[in-house]
Amino acid sequence: MSSSAPLTVPLPGARSWVPGYVAAGVIWGCSFAFIAVGLRALTPVQVATARQVLGALTLLALCAVLRVPLPRSRRTWGHLVVVGLLLNAAPGLLFAVGQQTVSSVIAGIINAMTPLATLAVILAAYPEERPTRRRVLGLLLGFAGVAVVIGVWRGLGEGRWLGVVACLAAITCYGLALPYSRRYLTSTGQRPLSLVTGQVVVAGALMLPVLAVTGVTPRGPVTVDVVLAVVALGALGTGVAYALNYRVIAVAGPGTAATVTYITPVVATVVGVVFLGERLHWNEPVGALVILAGVALGQGLRGLRIGRVLPLGTVRGRRARPAEDAPSR
């Protein structure tokens, strides 16, 4: 940057979007602690199902209040099934499975790799996107950061390895879902709240049969803390935070909204240590910094969105509206 460059970049309506931006980051950062508390009495399937169902009810209520209709096209609902599975149901379950053996701190830090997982999918799936040196180095740096976070030099037990793999599988689902969503849903011109509500409704519907098969009986006493954590996880993390994030996208743009990636691991770490009493080892914050450096290198500090790393904003000869990018939660 030259010495004459401005120190700050003015953003439109900062007072209107900053509170929602911070709130979404805090809510998503707390989600990993909510999962940890829910797992004290519930199975991963029960936690994941409650999360999607409560999120769907919250978003349906918002649609009713704001008079936003749900999508009507069968084709749109077909795409929503794919996105609901990959962006909500599957990762929600995988994070709950993973957090049986890894802390909420580690899960939150691994989640910060979502932009790099998306970049890896894009580079693999779209031949027109060349794996430049910067992108490759960003990906390698991100995975090196994960290795530092989990402390591979100390060795991991089988259970902890499974937890790490489950969390990595969850962000891989995000990486698959976000390009798909941008190409087939967010470029259609439909209202974002309508799409995300349909997406979460589908996710809840997909989880209910899984719950029926695995059982609804809790594995431990359901305390008030567990109930409050699960309600917050669903109503806030999979409900309100989505609406807040879309508000930020509409006012400040998807690039700004996507930088919430930098907030969530910090919040997850503070909440896990302060409120859950989880131990913080030196390698976890160091690894988190390495991951975030990889994200910045691979996708750019101002380009943490799909349209920046891949021209998916151009769909069948027209530009997609940037205010319709999907969040990565």
Contacts in CASP RR format, 6 or more apart in sequence:
PFRMAT RR
TARGET T0000
AUTHOR 0000-0000-0000
METHOD contacts of the structure
MODEL  1
MSSSAPLTVPLPGARSWVPGYVAAGVIWGCSFAFIAVGLRALTPVQVATA
RQVLGALTLLALCAVLRVPLPRSRRTWGHLVVVGLLLNAAPGLLFAVGQQ
TVSSVIAGIINAMTPLATLAVILAAYPEERPTRRRVLGLLLGFAGVAVVI
GVWRGLGEGRWLGVVACLAAITCYGLALPYSRRYLTSTGQRPLSLVTGQV
VVAGALMLPVLAVTGVTPRGPVTVDVVLAVVALGALGTGVAYALNYRVIA
VAGPGTAATVTYITPVVATVVGVVFLGERLHWNEPVGALVILAGVALGQG
LRGLRIGRVLPLGTVRGRRARPAEDAPSR
11 17 0 8 1.000
11 252 0 8 1.000
11 256 0 8 1.000
12 251 0 8 1.000
12 252 0 8 1.000
13 251 0 8 1.000
13 252 0 8 1.000
14 252 0 8 1.000
16 251 0 8 1.000
17 247 0 8 1.000
17 248 0 8 1.000
17 251 0 8 1.000
17 252 0 8 1.000
17 256 0 8 1.000
20 244 0 8 1.000
20 247 0 8 1.000
20 248 0 8 1.000
21 244 0 8 1.000
21 248 0 8 1.000
21 252 0 8 1.000
21 256 0 8 1.000
21 257 0 8 1.000
21 260 0 8 1.000
22 263 0 8 1.000
23 241 0 8 1.000
23 244 0 8 1.000
24 241 0 8 1.000
24 244 0 8 1.000
24 245 0 8 1.000
24 248 0 8 1.000
24 260 0 8 1.000
24 327 0 8 1.000
25 241 0 8 1.000
25 260 0 8 1.000
25 263 0 8 1.000
25 264 0 8 1.000
25 267 0 8 1.000
26 263 0 8 1.000
26 267 0 8 1.000
27 236 0 8 1.000
27 237 0 8 1.000
27 240 0 8 1.000
27 241 0 8 1.000
27 244 0 8 1.000
28 237 0 8 1.000
28 241 0 8 1.000
28 260 0 8 1.000
28 263 0 8 1.000
28 264 0 8 1.000
28 267 0 8 1.000
28 329 0 8 1.000
29 108 0 8 1.000
29 263 0 8 1.000
29 264 0 8 1.000
29 265 0 8 1.000
29 267 0 8 1.000
29 268 0 8 1.000
29 271 0 8 1.000
30 232 0 8 1.000
30 236 0 8 1.000
30 267 0 8 1.000
30 268 0 8 1.000
30 271 0 8 1.000
31 233 0 8 1.000
31 237 0 8 1.000
31 268 0 8 1.000
31 329 0 8 1.000
32 95 0 8 1.000
32 99 0 8 1.000
32 104 0 8 1.000
32 105 0 8 1.000
32 107 0 8 1.000
32 108 0 8 1.000
32 111 0 8 1.000
32 268 0 8 1.000
32 271 0 8 1.000
32 272 0 8 1.000
33 104 0 8 1.000
33 229 0 8 1.000
33 268 0 8 1.000
33 271 0 8 1.000
33 272 0 8 1.000
33 275 0 8 1.000
33 276 0 8 1.000
34 229 0 8 1.000
34 230 0 8 1.000
34 232 0 8 1.000
34 233 0 8 1.000
34 237 0 8 1.000
35 47 0 8 1.000
35 95 0 8 1.000
35 96 0 8 1.000
35 99 0 8 1.000
35 104 0 8 1.000
35 107 0 8 1.000
35 229 0 8 1.000
35 233 0 8 1.000
36 99 0 8 1.000
36 103 0 8 1.000
36 104 0 8 1.000
36 272 0 8 1.000
36 276 0 8 1.000
37 225 0 8 1.000
37 226 0 8 1.000
37 229 0 8 1.000
37 276 0 8 1.000
38 47 0 8 1.000
38 226 0 8 1.000
38 229 0 8 1.000
38 230 0 8 1.000
38 233 0 8 1.000
39 47 0 8 1.000
39 96 0 8 1.000
39 99 0 8 1.000
39 100 0 8 1.000
40 220 0 8 1.000
40 223 0 8 1.000
40 225 0 8 1.000
40 226 0 8 1.000
41 218 0 8 1.000
41 219 0 8 1.000
41 220 0 8 1.000
41 221 0 8 1.000
41 222 0 8 1.000
41 223 0 8 1.000
41 226 0 8 1.000
42 50 0 8 1.000
42 218 0 8 1.000
42 219 0 8 1.000
42 220 0 8 1.000
42 222 0 8 1.000
42 226 0 8 1.000
42 230 0 8 1.000
43 214 0 8 1.000
43 215 0 8 1.000
43 218 0 8 1.000
43 219 0 8 1.000
44 93 0 8 1.000
44 96 0 8 1.000
44 97 0 8 1.000
44 98 0 8 1.000
44 100 0 8 1.000
45 93 0 8 1.000
45 96 0 8 1.000
45 207 0 8 1.000
45 210 0 8 1.000
45 211 0 8 1.000
45 214 0 8 1.000
45 215 0 8 1.000
46 211 0 8 1.000
46 215 0 8 1.000
46 216 0 8 1.000
46 218 0 8 1.000
47 96 0 8 1.000
47 230 0 8 1.000
47 233 0 8 1.000
48 89 0 8 1.000
48 92 0 8 1.000
48 93 0 8 1.000
48 96 0 8 1.000
48 207 0 8 1.000
49 204 0 8 1.000
49 207 0 8 1.000
49 208 0 8 1.000
49 210 0 8 1.000
49 211 0 8 1.000
50 230 0 8 1.000
50 233 0 8 1.000
50 234 0 8 1.000
51 92 0 8 1.000
51 230 0 8 1.000
51 233 0 8 1.000
51 234 0 8 1.000
51 237 0 8 1.000
51 238 0 8 1.000
52 88 0 8 1.000
52 89 0 8 1.000
52 92 0 8 1.000
52 200 0 8 1.000
52 203 0 8 1.000
52 204 0 8 1.000
52 206 0 8 1.000
52 207 0 8 1.000
52 234 0 8 1.000
52 238 0 8 1.000
53 204 0 8 1.000
53 207 0 8 1.000
53 208 0 8 1.000
54 230 0 8 1.000
54 231 0 8 1.000
54 233 0 8 1.000
54 234 0 8 1.000
54 235 0 8 1.000
54 238 0 8 1.000
54 239 0 8 1.000
55 200 0 8 1.000
55 234 0 8 1.000
55 235 0 8 1.000
55 237 0 8 1.000
55 238 0 8 1.000
55 239 0 8 1.000
56 197 0 8 1.000
56 198 0 8 1.000
56 200 0 8 1.000
56 201 0 8 1.000
56 203 0 8 1.000
56 204 0 8 1.000
56 238 0 8 1.000
57 235 0 8 1.000
58 234 0 8 1.000
58 235 0 8 1.000
58 238 0 8 1.000
58 239 0 8 1.000
58 240 0 8 1.000
59 193 0 8 1.000
59 196 0 8 1.000
59 197 0 8 1.000
59 198 0 8 1.000
59 200 0 8 1.000
59 201 0 8 1.000
59 239 0 8 1.000
59 242 0 8 1.000
59 243 0 8 1.000
60 197 0 8 1.000
60 201 0 8 1.000
62 68 0 8 1.000
62 193 0 8 1.000
62 197 0 8 1.000
62 239 0 8 1.000
62 243 0 8 1.000
63 69 0 8 1.000
63 70 0 8 1.000
63 193 0 8 1.000
63 194 0 8 1.000
63 197 0 8 1.000
66 193 0 8 1.000
68 191 0 8 1.000
68 193 0 8 1.000
68 194 0 8 1.000
68 197 0 8 1.000
69 194 0 8 1.000
70 194 0 8 1.000
70 197 0 8 1.000
70 198 0 8 1.000
70 201 0 8 1.000
71 77 0 8 1.000
71 80 0 8 1.000
71 190 0 8 1.000
71 194 0 8 1.000
71 195 0 8 1.000
71 198 0 8 1.000
76 185 0 8 1.000
76 188 0 8 1.000
76 190 0 8 1.000
76 195 0 8 1.000
77 198 0 8 1.000
77 202 0 8 1.000
79 180 0 8 1.000
79 181 0 8 1.000
79 184 0 8 1.000
79 185 0 8 1.000
80 185 0 8 1.000
80 195 0 8 1.000
80 198 0 8 1.000
80 199 0 8 1.000
80 202 0 8 1.000
81 202 0 8 1.000
81 206 0 8 1.000
82 177 0 8 1.000
82 180 0 8 1.000
82 184 0 8 1.000
83 177 0 8 1.000
83 180 0 8 1.000
83 181 0 8 1.000
83 185 0 8 1.000
83 199 0 8 1.000
83 202 0 8 1.000
83 326 0 8 1.000
84 177 0 8 1.000
84 199 0 8 1.000
84 200 0 8 1.000
84 202 0 8 1.000
84 203 0 8 1.000
84 206 0 8 1.000
85 202 0 8 1.000
85 203 0 8 1.000
85 206 0 8 1.000
86 173 0 8 1.000
86 174 0 8 1.000
86 175 0 8 1.000
86 176 0 8 1.000
86 177 0 8 1.000
86 180 0 8 1.000
87 173 0 8 1.000
87 174 0 8 1.000
87 177 0 8 1.000
87 178 0 8 1.000
87 181 0 8 1.000
87 199 0 8 1.000
87 203 0 8 1.000
87 326 0 8 1.000
87 328 0 8 1.000
88 199 0 8 1.000
88 200 0 8 1.000
88 202 0 8 1.000
88 203 0 8 1.000
88 204 0 8 1.000
88 238 0 8 1.000
89 202 0 8 1.000
89 203 0 8 1.000
89 204 0 8 1.000
89 206 0 8 1.000
89 207 0 8 1.000
90 170 0 8 1.000
90 173 0 8 1.000
91 170 0 8 1.000
91 171 0 8 1.000
91 173 0 8 1.000
91 174 0 8 1.000
92 170 0 8 1.000
93 207 0 8 1.000
93 210 0 8 1.000
94 166 0 8 1.000
94 167 0 8 1.000
94 169 0 8 1.000
94 170 0 8 1.000
94 173 0 8 1.000
95 107 0 8 1.000
95 111 0 8 1.000
95 166 0 8 1.000
95 167 0 8 1.000
95 170 0 8 1.000
97 163 0 8 1.000
97 166 0 8 1.000
98 107 0 8 1.000
98 162 0 8 1.000
98 163 0 8 1.000
98 164 0 8 1.000
98 166 0 8 1.000
98 167 0 8 1.000
99 107 0 8 1.000
99 163 0 8 1.000
99 167 0 8 1.000
100 163 0 8 1.000
101 159 0 8 1.000
101 160 0 8 1.000
101 162 0 8 1.000
101 163 0 8 1.000
102 150 0 8 1.000
102 160 0 8 1.000
102 163 0 8 1.000
102 164 0 8 1.000
102 167 0 8 1.000
103 272 0 8 1.000
103 276 0 8 1.000
103 278 0 8 1.000
103 279 0 8 1.000
104 268 0 8 1.000
104 271 0 8 1.000
104 272 0 8 1.000
104 276 0 8 1.000
104 278 0 8 1.000
105 268 0 8 1.000
105 269 0 8 1.000
105 272 0 8 1.000
105 273 0 8 1.000
105 278 0 8 1.000
105 280 0 8 1.000
105 284 0 8 1.000
106 149 0 8 1.000
106 150 0 8 1.000
106 164 0 8 1.000
106 167 0 8 1.000
106 284 0 8 1.000
107 167 0 8 1.000
107 268 0 8 1.000
108 264 0 8 1.000
108 265 0 8 1.000
108 268 0 8 1.000
108 269 0 8 1.000
109 149 0 8 1.000
109 265 0 8 1.000
109 268 0 8 1.000
109 269 0 8 1.000
109 284 0 8 1.000
109 287 0 8 1.000
109 288 0 8 1.000
109 291 0 8 1.000
110 146 0 8 1.000
110 149 0 8 1.000
110 164 0 8 1.000
110 167 0 8 1.000
110 168 0 8 1.000
110 171 0 8 1.000
111 167 0 8 1.000
111 170 0 8 1.000
111 171 0 8 1.000
111 264 0 8 1.000
111 265 0 8 1.000
111 268 0 8 1.000
112 261 0 8 1.000
112 262 0 8 1.000
112 264 0 8 1.000
112 265 0 8 1.000
112 288 0 8 1.000
112 291 0 8 1.000
112 292 0 8 1.000
112 295 0 8 1.000
113 142 0 8 1.000
113 146 0 8 1.000
113 168 0 8 1.000
113 171 0 8 1.000
113 291 0 8 1.000
113 295 0 8 1.000
114 171 0 8 1.000
114 174 0 8 1.000
114 175 0 8 1.000
114 261 0 8 1.000
114 328 0 8 1.000
115 258 0 8 1.000
115 261 0 8 1.000
115 295 0 8 1.000
115 299 0 8 1.000
115 304 0 8 1.000
115 328 0 8 1.000
116 138 0 8 1.000
116 139 0 8 1.000
116 142 0 8 1.000
116 143 0 8 1.000
116 291 0 8 1.000
116 294 0 8 1.000
116 295 0 8 1.000
116 298 0 8 1.000
116 299 0 8 1.000
117 171 0 8 1.000
117 172 0 8 1.000
117 174 0 8 1.000
117 175 0 8 1.000
118 174 0 8 1.000
118 175 0 8 1.000
118 178 0 8 1.000
118 179 0 8 1.000
118 306 0 8 1.000
118 309 0 8 1.000
118 328 0 8 1.000
119 135 0 8 1.000
119 139 0 8 1.000
119 298 0 8 1.000
119 299 0 8 1.000
119 309 0 8 1.000
120 139 0 8 1.000
120 175 0 8 1.000
121 172 0 8 1.000
121 175 0 8 1.000
121 176 0 8 1.000
121 179 0 8 1.000
122 129 0 8 1.000
122 179 0 8 1.000
122 306 0 8 1.000
122 309 0 8 1.000
122 310 0 8 1.000
123 129 0 8 1.000
123 131 0 8 1.000
123 135 0 8 1.000
125 179 0 8 1.000
126 179 0 8 1.000
126 310 0 8 1.000
129 309 0 8 1.000
129 310 0 8 1.000
134 297 0 8 1.000
134 298 0 8 1.000
135 298 0 8 1.000
135 299 0 8 1.000
135 309 0 8 1.000
137 294 0 8 1.000
137 297 0 8 1.000
137 298 0 8 1.000
138 293 0 8 1.000
138 294 0 8 1.000
138 295 0 8 1.000
138 297 0 8 1.000
138 298 0 8 1.000
139 294 0 8 1.000
139 298 0 8 1.000
141 290 0 8 1.000
141 291 0 8 1.000
141 293 0 8 1.000
141 294 0 8 1.000
141 297 0 8 1.000
142 290 0 8 1.000
142 291 0 8 1.000
142 293 0 8 1.000
142 294 0 8 1.000
142 295 0 8 1.000
144 290 0 8 1.000
145 287 0 8 1.000
145 288 0 8 1.000
145 290 0 8 1.000
145 291 0 8 1.000
146 164 0 8 1.000
146 168 0 8 1.000
146 287 0 8 1.000
146 291 0 8 1.000
148 283 0 8 1.000
148 286 0 8 1.000
148 287 0 8 1.000
148 290 0 8 1.000
149 283 0 8 1.000
149 284 0 8 1.000
149 287 0 8 1.000
149 288 0 8 1.000
149 291 0 8 1.000
150 156 0 8 1.000
150 160 0 8 1.000
150 164 0 8 1.000
151 281 0 8 1.000
151 283 0 8 1.000
156 164 0 8 1.000
174 328 0 8 1.000
177 326 0 8 1.000
178 306 0 8 1.000
178 326 0 8 1.000
178 328 0 8 1.000
179 306 0 8 1.000
179 310 0 8 1.000
179 312 0 8 1.000
181 326 0 8 1.000
182 306 0 8 1.000
182 307 0 8 1.000
182 312 0 8 1.000
182 313 0 8 1.000
182 320 0 8 1.000
182 325 0 8 1.000
182 326 0 8 1.000
183 312 0 8 1.000
183 315 0 8 1.000
185 195 0 8 1.000
185 326 0 8 1.000
186 192 0 8 1.000
186 195 0 8 1.000
186 320 0 8 1.000
186 321 0 8 1.000
186 324 0 8 1.000
186 325 0 8 1.000
186 326 0 8 1.000
187 312 0 8 1.000
187 313 0 8 1.000
187 315 0 8 1.000
187 318 0 8 1.000
187 320 0 8 1.000
187 321 0 8 1.000
187 324 0 8 1.000
189 321 0 8 1.000
189 324 0 8 1.000
190 324 0 8 1.000
192 246 0 8 1.000
192 249 0 8 1.000
192 250 0 8 1.000
192 323 0 8 1.000
192 324 0 8 1.000
192 326 0 8 1.000
193 243 0 8 1.000
193 246 0 8 1.000
195 324 0 8 1.000
195 326 0 8 1.000
196 242 0 8 1.000
196 243 0 8 1.000
196 246 0 8 1.000
196 326 0 8 1.000
196 327 0 8 1.000
200 238 0 8 1.000
200 239 0 8 1.000
200 242 0 8 1.000
237 329 0 8 1.000
238 329 0 8 1.000
241 327 0 8 1.000
241 329 0 8 1.000
242 327 0 8 1.000
242 329 0 8 1.000
245 257 0 8 1.000
245 260 0 8 1.000
245 327 0 8 1.000
245 329 0 8 1.000
246 323 0 8 1.000
246 327 0 8 1.000
248 256 0 8 1.000
248 257 0 8 1.000
248 260 0 8 1.000
249 257 0 8 1.000
249 322 0 8 1.000
249 323 0 8 1.000
249 324 0 8 1.000
249 325 0 8 1.000
249 327 0 8 1.000
250 323 0 8 1.000
253 322 0 8 1.000
253 323 0 8 1.000
254 305 0 8 1.000
254 307 0 8 1.000
254 322 0 8 1.000
254 323 0 8 1.000
254 325 0 8 1.000
255 302 0 8 1.000
255 303 0 8 1.000
255 304 0 8 1.000
255 305 0 8 1.000
255 308 0 8 1.000
255 325 0 8 1.000
257 305 0 8 1.000
257 325 0 8 1.000
257 327 0 8 1.000
258 303 0 8 1.000
258 304 0 8 1.000
258 305 0 8 1.000
258 325 0 8 1.000
258 327 0 8 1.000
258 328 0 8 1.000
259 304 0 8 1.000
260 327 0 8 1.000
261 292 0 8 1.000
261 295 0 8 1.000
261 304 0 8 1.000
261 328 0 8 1.000
262 292 0 8 1.000
265 288 0 8 1.000
265 291 0 8 1.000
265 292 0 8 1.000
266 288 0 8 1.000
269 280 0 8 1.000
269 284 0 8 1.000
269 285 0 8 1.000
269 288 0 8 1.000
272 278 0 8 1.000
273 279 0 8 1.000
273 280 0 8 1.000
295 304 0 8 1.000
298 309 0 8 1.000
299 308 0 8 1.000
299 309 0 8 1.000
300 308 0 8 1.000
302 308 0 8 1.000
303 309 0 8 1.000
305 325 0 8 1.000
306 312 0 8 1.000
306 325 0 8 1.000
307 313 0 8 1.000
307 325 0 8 1.000
312 320 0 8 1.000
313 319 0 8 1.000
313 320 0 8 1.000
313 322 0 8 1.000
314 320 0 8 1.000
END
